[in-house]
Amino acid sequence: MSDTELANLIARRIRATGPLTIAEYMAEALQHPRLGYYATRDPLGAGGDFVTAPEVSQVFGELIGLWCADVWARMGQPDPVLLVELGPGRGTLMADALRALAVAPDFRRALHPHLVETSPVLRGLQTRALAAAGPTWHESLETVPAGPSLLIANEFLDALPIRQFERRGAAWHERCVGLASDGTLAVVLDPAQSAAAALISPRLATAPDGSVAEVRPAAIGLATEIARRLMADGGAALIIDYGYAQSACGDTLQAVRRHRYHPVLEAPGSADLTAHVDFQAFADVARAAGARVCGPVPQGAFLRSLGIEARERQLSANAPPERRAAIESGVHRLIGDGEMGTLFKVLALTHRDLPTPAGF
């Protein structure tokens, strides 16, 4: 099986060069070009491993599209404008957003869709969903052209690799993936104090012994790049994900397979790997790079302020009972306090001169 093959490849690498950081392990498990999780499957939906907000309800993507149209108007209606999505999944969010923009034809004509996606499987699904829109694909944000832009990242940051550190005495030691005595993958602690611990938020400096801190180097770089783009060319970015509004300690790394939790080190490549987003750390970096930061606010509050309940009533008005129940259930999942409404947060980055966008 491919997952056993990847586990063997990782074990061989560890024997040759020593333990991997958690980030290196996540990169192998998720992005290996032949055996990685995203290279080999469509992970979304009931038949996959998890469901994202655009798959829960069409209203999510519709409201994001209208939010972008409103921000574009506040920007002075630049033409052309880039509509960029990081990690677009099946293309559902973008498709729903573009359909909703029938009410904003000037914005629809001005926008050029750009999708940042590394998975060949998902690119195929996006091609089918968005063929009429003529998007341009990119391996990373770096190749997206300059220009006024509106950027969407829904459940993108949580899958970026993390590094983990454990507090021992007065020092942080890095958690790594090594080998147990029987040759299986196991978490080991680097006995040396880690220089990479400089990435840990100063807010966690007084964490008690045994605490685990997580940092996401790729998110630090991404926050800087987005902020610089927005300040240079104008625009806004909308970041939606689950995690901490304020920096906190905790081991949040998890694997999900077939909608159930899965051991993180078991059969790498067969399960999704994610960790909570530190919104405060992301915002700090973006602010330092010049962007204006709005939020984070809970997803439920954000979507309510955009009119999700009115849209729910509109869709339900003439729907048959079964369809009406599905609409109501989907919206409740998106905004409910015990559902995605509080666990998920929404953060906006904008050019300094833009007024506060809707929802904040």
C-alpha positions as CSV (number, residue, x, y, z in Angstrom):
1,M,0.0,0.0,0.0
2,S,1.2,3.6,-0.7
3,D,0.8,4.7,2.9
4,T,3.1,1.9,4.1
5,E,5.5,2.7,1.3
6,L,5.6,6.4,2.5
7,A,6.1,5.3,6.1
8,N,9.1,3.2,5.0
9,L,10.5,6.1,3.0
10,I,10.2,8.4,6.0
11,A,11.8,5.8,8.3
12,R,14.7,5.3,5.8
13,R,15.2,9.1,5.8
14,I,15.3,9.2,9.6
15,R,17.9,6.4,9.7
16,A,20.1,8.3,7.2
17,T,19.8,11.9,8.5
18,G,18.2,11.8,12.0
19,P,14.8,12.7,13.3
20,L,12.5,15.0,11.3
21,T,10.9,18.1,12.6
22,I,7.1,17.9,12.9
23,A,7.0,20.3,9.9
24,E,9.2,18.0,7.8
25,Y,7.0,15.1,8.7
26,M,3.8,17.0,7.8
27,A,5.3,18.1,4.5
28,E,6.2,14.5,3.5
29,A,2.8,13.1,4.6
30,L,0.7,15.8,2.9
31,Q,2.8,16.9,-0.1
32,H,5.0,14.0,-1.2
33,P,4.6,14.3,-5.0
34,R,3.7,10.6,-5.5
35,L,2.5,9.3,-2.1
36,G,1.4,12.4,-0.2
37,Y,-2.2,12.9,1.0
38,Y,-3.0,15.7,-1.4
39,A,-1.4,14.1,-4.4
40,T,-3.5,11.0,-4.3
41,R,-7.1,11.9,-3.5
42,D,-10.1,14.2,-3.2
43,P,-10.3,14.5,0.6
44,L,-13.6,16.4,0.7
45,G,-17.2,15.5,1.2
46,A,-19.1,12.5,2.7
47,G,-17.0,10.1,0.8
48,G,-13.7,11.7,1.8
49,D,-12.2,12.7,5.1
50,F,-13.6,16.1,6.1
51,V,-16.1,18.7,5.0
52,T,-15.3,22.4,4.6
53,A,-17.7,25.3,4.9
54,P,-18.3,25.8,1.1
55,E,-19.4,22.1,1.0
56,V,-21.8,22.6,3.9
57,S,-23.8,25.3,2.3
58,Q,-23.8,27.3,-0.9
59,V,-24.6,30.4,1.2
60,F,-21.0,30.5,2.5
61,G,-19.4,31.1,-0.9
62,E,-22.2,33.4,-2.0
63,L,-21.6,35.7,0.9
64,I,-17.8,35.7,0.5
65,G,-18.3,36.7,-3.2
66,L,-20.6,39.6,-2.2
67,W,-18.1,40.6,0.6
68,C,-15.4,40.8,-2.1
69,A,-17.7,42.9,-4.3
70,D,-18.3,45.3,-1.5
71,V,-14.6,45.7,-0.7
72,W,-13.9,46.2,-4.4
73,A,-16.3,49.1,-4.4
74,R,-14.6,50.6,-1.4
75,M,-11.3,50.2,-3.2
76,G,-12.5,52.5,-6.0
77,Q,-13.5,49.7,-8.4
78,P,-10.1,48.9,-9.9
79,D,-10.2,47.2,-13.3
80,P,-8.7,44.6,-13.6
81,V,-8.7,43.2,-10.1
82,L,-7.3,39.8,-9.1
83,L,-9.6,37.4,-7.2
84,V,-7.1,34.9,-5.6
85,E,-8.0,31.8,-3.6
86,L,-5.5,29.8,-1.6
87,G,-6.3,26.1,-1.4
88,P,-9.6,26.2,-3.4
89,G,-10.6,22.6,-2.7
90,R,-13.1,21.4,-5.3
91,G,-13.6,25.0,-6.5
92,T,-17.0,25.1,-4.7
93,L,-16.4,28.4,-2.9
94,M,-15.2,30.2,-6.0
95,A,-18.1,28.8,-8.1
96,D,-20.7,29.9,-5.5
97,A,-19.0,33.3,-5.2
98,L,-18.9,33.9,-9.0
99,R,-22.6,32.8,-9.3
100,A,-23.6,35.3,-6.6
101,L,-21.8,38.1,-8.5
102,A,-24.5,38.1,-11.1
103,V,-25.9,41.0,-9.0
104,A,-22.5,42.9,-9.3
105,P,-21.8,42.6,-13.1
106,D,-19.2,45.4,-13.1
107,F,-17.1,43.6,-10.5
108,R,-17.6,40.2,-12.3
109,R,-16.3,41.7,-15.5
110,A,-13.3,43.3,-13.8
111,L,-12.1,40.3,-11.8
112,H,-9.5,37.7,-12.9
113,P,-9.6,34.4,-10.9
114,H,-6.3,33.0,-9.7
115,L,-6.1,29.7,-7.8
116,V,-3.1,28.6,-5.7
117,E,-3.3,24.8,-5.7
118,T,-0.6,22.0,-5.6
119,S,-2.9,18.9,-5.7
120,P,-3.3,17.5,-9.2
121,V,-6.5,15.7,-8.1
122,L,-8.1,18.9,-6.8
123,R,-6.9,20.9,-9.8
124,G,-8.9,18.5,-12.0
125,L,-12.0,19.1,-9.9
126,Q,-11.5,22.9,-10.0
127,T,-11.1,22.8,-13.8
128,R,-14.6,21.1,-14.1
129,A,-16.2,23.5,-11.6
130,L,-14.7,26.7,-12.9
131,A,-14.1,26.0,-16.7
132,A,-16.3,29.0,-17.7
133,A,-14.5,31.4,-15.4
134,G,-11.1,30.7,-17.0
135,P,-8.9,30.7,-13.8
136,T,-5.1,30.7,-13.8
137,W,-3.4,28.2,-11.5
138,H,-0.3,28.7,-9.4
139,E,1.9,26.4,-7.3
140,S,2.4,29.3,-4.8
141,L,1.3,32.9,-4.2
142,E,4.7,34.0,-5.4
143,T,3.8,33.5,-9.1
144,V,0.4,35.4,-8.8
145,P,0.9,38.6,-10.7
146,A,1.0,42.0,-9.0
147,G,-2.0,44.2,-9.0
148,P,-5.1,45.2,-6.9
149,S,-6.3,42.0,-5.3
150,L,-8.9,40.3,-3.1
151,L,-7.5,37.1,-1.5
152,I,-9.5,34.3,0.1
153,A,-7.9,31.6,2.3
154,N,-10.5,29.3,3.8
155,E,-9.1,26.4,5.8
156,F,-5.7,26.9,4.2
157,L,-3.5,27.9,7.1
158,D,-4.4,24.9,9.3
159,A,-2.7,22.5,6.9
160,L,0.6,24.4,6.7
161,P,3.3,22.5,8.5
162,I,3.9,23.3,12.2
163,R,6.9,23.0,14.5
164,Q,6.3,21.9,18.0
165,F,8.3,22.7,21.1
166,E,8.0,21.4,24.7
167,R,9.0,23.4,27.7
168,R,11.6,21.6,29.9
169,G,12.9,23.7,32.8
170,A,13.8,27.1,31.4
171,A,14.2,26.0,27.8
172,W,12.1,24.9,24.8
173,H,13.1,21.6,23.2
174,E,11.8,20.7,19.7
175,R,9.5,17.7,19.3
176,C,10.6,15.6,16.3
177,V,9.6,12.4,14.6
178,G,12.1,9.6,15.1
179,L,12.0,5.8,15.4
180,A,10.9,3.6,18.3
181,S,12.9,0.5,19.3
182,D,10.6,-1.6,17.0
183,G,11.3,0.7,14.0
184,T,7.9,2.4,14.0
185,L,7.6,6.2,13.9
186,A,7.5,7.9,17.3
187,V,7.6,11.4,18.7
188,V,11.1,12.2,20.3
189,L,12.3,15.3,22.1
190,D,15.5,17.0,20.9
191,P,17.8,17.0,24.0
192,A,19.4,20.3,22.8
193,Q,17.8,23.6,23.4
194,S,16.3,24.7,20.0
195,A,17.4,27.9,18.3
196,A,14.2,27.8,16.3
197,A,12.3,28.4,19.6
198,A,13.0,32.1,18.8
199,L,9.9,31.8,16.6
200,I,7.6,31.2,19.6
201,S,5.4,34.1,20.6
202,P,6.9,36.2,23.5
203,R,3.5,35.9,25.0
204,L,4.2,32.3,25.9
205,A,7.6,33.0,27.5
206,T,6.2,32.2,31.0
207,A,4.5,28.9,30.0
208,P,4.8,26.2,32.7
209,D,7.0,23.2,32.5
210,G,5.6,20.6,30.1
211,S,3.8,23.1,27.9
212,V,3.7,22.6,24.2
213,A,4.0,25.6,21.8
214,E,3.4,25.4,18.1
215,V,4.7,27.8,15.4
216,R,4.0,27.8,11.7
217,P,6.9,29.2,9.7
218,A,5.1,29.1,6.4
219,A,2.3,31.2,7.8
220,I,4.8,33.8,9.0
221,G,6.1,34.1,5.5
222,L,2.6,34.1,4.0
223,A,1.4,36.9,6.3
224,T,4.4,39.0,5.3
225,E,3.9,38.4,1.6
226,I,0.1,39.1,1.7
227,A,0.7,42.3,3.6
228,R,3.3,43.6,1.3
229,R,1.2,42.9,-1.8
230,L,-1.8,44.7,-0.3
231,M,0.3,47.7,0.7
232,A,2.0,47.8,-2.7
233,D,-1.1,47.3,-5.0
234,G,-4.2,47.7,-2.8
235,G,-6.8,45.3,-1.8
236,A,-7.8,43.0,1.1
237,A,-7.4,39.4,2.3
238,L,-10.0,37.2,4.1
239,I,-8.5,34.5,6.3
240,I,-11.0,31.9,7.6
241,D,-9.9,29.0,9.7
242,Y,-10.2,27.3,13.1
243,G,-7.8,28.1,16.0
244,Y,-6.9,30.6,18.7
245,A,-7.9,34.2,18.6
246,Q,-5.0,34.8,21.1
247,S,-1.7,32.9,21.2
248,A,-1.9,29.9,23.5
249,C,0.0,26.7,24.3
250,G,-1.4,23.3,23.4
251,D,-0.7,20.2,21.3
252,T,-3.3,20.7,18.5
253,L,-1.8,18.5,15.8
254,Q,-4.4,16.0,14.6
255,A,-5.0,13.6,11.8
256,V,-8.5,12.9,10.3
257,R,-9.5,10.0,8.2
258,R,-13.0,9.2,7.0
259,H,-14.4,11.9,9.4
260,R,-12.8,10.3,12.4
261,Y,-9.6,11.1,14.4
262,H,-6.6,9.0,13.3
263,P,-3.2,8.4,14.9
264,V,-0.9,11.2,13.7
265,L,2.0,8.9,12.9
266,E,0.1,5.9,11.6
267,A,0.1,5.3,7.8
268,P,1.3,8.8,6.7
269,G,-0.2,9.9,3.5
270,S,-3.6,8.3,4.3
271,A,-5.0,11.0,6.6
272,D,-5.3,14.7,6.7
273,L,-3.0,16.5,9.1
274,T,-3.9,19.9,10.6
275,A,-3.3,22.1,13.6
276,H,-5.0,25.1,15.1
277,V,-4.1,28.5,13.6
278,D,-2.6,31.1,15.9
279,F,-4.5,34.2,14.6
280,Q,-2.7,36.6,16.9
281,A,0.7,35.5,15.7
282,F,-0.5,35.8,12.1
283,A,-2.0,39.2,12.7
284,D,1.2,40.5,14.4
285,V,3.4,39.6,11.4
286,A,0.9,41.1,8.9
287,R,0.7,44.3,11.0
288,A,4.5,44.6,11.2
289,A,4.6,44.3,7.4
290,G,2.3,47.3,7.0
291,A,-1.2,45.8,6.6
292,R,-4.3,46.9,8.6
293,V,-5.7,44.0,10.6
294,C,-9.4,43.6,11.3
295,G,-10.5,40.8,13.7
296,P,-10.4,38.0,14.2
297,V,-14.2,37.6,14.8
298,P,-16.1,34.4,15.2
299,Q,-17.3,32.9,11.9
300,G,-20.9,32.9,13.2
301,A,-20.9,36.6,14.0
302,F,-19.2,37.4,10.7
303,L,-21.7,35.5,8.6
304,R,-24.7,36.9,10.5
305,S,-23.5,40.4,9.9
306,L,-23.3,39.6,6.1
307,G,-27.0,38.5,6.1
308,I,-26.7,34.7,6.2
309,E,-30.1,34.3,8.0
310,A,-31.9,36.5,5.4
311,R,-30.4,34.4,2.6
312,E,-31.4,31.2,4.4
313,R,-35.0,32.4,4.6
314,Q,-34.9,33.4,0.9
315,L,-33.6,29.9,-0.2
316,S,-36.1,28.1,2.1
317,A,-39.2,30.1,1.1
318,N,-40.3,27.8,-1.8
319,A,-38.1,24.8,-1.1
320,P,-39.7,21.4,-0.5
321,P,-39.5,20.1,3.2
322,E,-36.4,18.0,2.7
323,R,-34.5,20.7,0.9
324,R,-35.6,23.3,3.5
325,A,-34.3,21.1,6.3
326,A,-30.9,20.7,4.5
327,I,-30.6,24.5,4.1
328,E,-31.4,25.1,7.7
329,S,-29.0,22.4,8.9
330,G,-26.2,23.7,6.8
331,V,-26.6,27.3,8.0
332,H,-26.8,26.2,11.6
333,R,-23.6,24.2,11.2
334,L,-21.8,27.3,9.8
335,I,-23.0,29.8,12.5
336,G,-24.0,27.7,15.5
337,D,-22.2,28.3,18.8
338,G,-21.5,24.6,19.3
339,E,-20.6,24.2,15.6
340,M,-18.3,26.1,13.3
341,G,-19.7,29.4,14.4
342,T,-17.3,29.8,17.3
343,L,-14.5,27.4,16.6
344,F,-13.8,29.1,13.3
345,K,-12.5,32.7,13.2
346,V,-12.3,35.3,10.4
347,L,-9.5,37.8,10.0
348,A,-9.2,40.5,7.4
349,L,-6.0,42.2,6.2
350,T,-6.4,45.4,4.1
351,H,-4.4,48.3,2.7
352,R,-4.1,50.9,5.4
353,D,-6.3,53.4,3.5
354,L,-9.3,51.1,3.1
355,P,-12.3,51.6,5.4
356,T,-13.2,48.7,7.8
357,P,-14.8,46.0,5.6
358,A,-18.2,44.5,6.3
359,G,-18.3,41.9,9.1
360,F,-15.8,43.6,11.3
